[in-house]
Structures are given as structure tokens and as C-alpha cells.
Amino acid sequence: MLLAGPSSSGKSSLAAALQAVLPEPWIFLPADALTAGFPRDRPAHISTETDHRLRRGAFAALMAFMDAGLNVIGEQYVWEPWAR
């Protein structure tokens, strides 16, 4: 399940509500949870290429969770045309 929308539109709240009511367990995996560990306070490390690699890595992680047979609620993974 993929959720997309602008900041503060309720994506995380919707994911939490779905986790509470769906009969099977679902993992909520927001994309920024996978990219937040990157040292953003070091601008020399941030480039368009690096950002693109981070996004592709986050998408690959989401796919790996699904390929492992887990139910996943992904947030903000379809921001790039190639991810759609």
C-alpha cells in the first residue's frame, strides 16, 4: 500500500489508523525513515546524484520488504516517475 501527499496531509495518521484496523499486521515504512540517517548537516556530501541514490535505495528497501512477503504501508515512495 503506497501513500503519497504533501507534508501534514495525514499520511502517517492514516497509516497508524490502518495498522489498528487491518486484520493482518502491516509495517509502516516512511521513506524518510530510510534516508534520515544520512548526514544532512554536511552539505558537501549532498548532491543530486547522492540524493537520487538515496531515493533508489529507499525504494529498493521497500521492495525487499514486500518481496519477503510482508504487508507494507509505504509513504512517499512514488515521488520519482521511475518509481511509479
C-alpha positions in Angstrom: 0.0 0.0 0.0 1.5 3.3 -1.0 0.6 6.7 0.5 1.6 10.0 -1.1 0.7 13.6 -0.5 2.0 16.9 0.7 3.5 17.4 4.2 1.0 17.4 7.0 -1.8 15.9 4.9 -2.4 13.0 7.3 -0.4 10.2 5.6 1.2 9.0 8.9 -2.1 9.3 10.8 -3.8 7.3 8.1 -1.1 4.6 8.2 -1.5 4.3 12.0 -5.2 4.1 11.7 -4.9 1.3 9.1 -2.5 -0.6 11.3 -5.0 -0.5 14.1 -7.9 -1.9 12.0 -6.5 -4.2 9.4 -6.8 -7.9 10.3 -3.1 -8.7 9.4 0.0 -6.9 10.7 1.2 -4.1 8.4 4.6 -2.4 8.7 4.6 1.4 8.2 7.8 2.3 6.4 8.0 6.0 5.6 10.8 6.8 3.1 12.3 9.4 5.3 12.9 6.7 7.9 15.4 5.1 5.5 17.0 8.4 4.3 17.1 10.2 7.7 20.4 8.5 8.7 22.3 10.3 6.0 24.5 13.2 7.4 22.4 16.1 6.0 24.4 18.6 8.2 27.3 18.1 5.8 26.3 19.9 2.6 29.5 18.7 0.8 28.0 15.2 0.9 24.7 16.2 -0.7 24.5 16.2 -4.4 21.8 15.4 -7.0 23.4 12.1 -7.6 23.6 11.2 -3.9 20.0 12.2 -3.4 19.0 10.0 -6.3 20.9 7.1 -4.9 19.3 7.5 -1.5 15.8 7.5 -3.1 16.6 4.4 -5.2 17.9 2.7 -2.1 14.8 3.6 -0.1 12.6 2.2 -2.9 14.7 -1.0 -3.1 14.3 -1.5 0.7 10.5 -1.1 0.3 10.5 -3.7 -2.5 12.7 -6.1 -0.4 10.1 -5.9 2.5 7.3 -6.7 0.0 9.4 -9.5 -1.7 9.9 -11.0 1.8 6.1 -11.4 2.0 5.4 -8.6 4.5 2.5 -6.2 4.3 3.9 -2.8 4.0 2.4 0.7 4.1 5.0 2.9 2.2 4.9 6.7 2.4 6.3 9.0 -0.2 8.0 6.4 -2.4 6.4 7.5 -5.7 7.9 11.0 -5.9 10.0 10.0 -8.9 8.5 8.9 -12.2 10.7 5.7 -12.4 9.2 4.6 -9.0 5.7 4.7 -10.3 
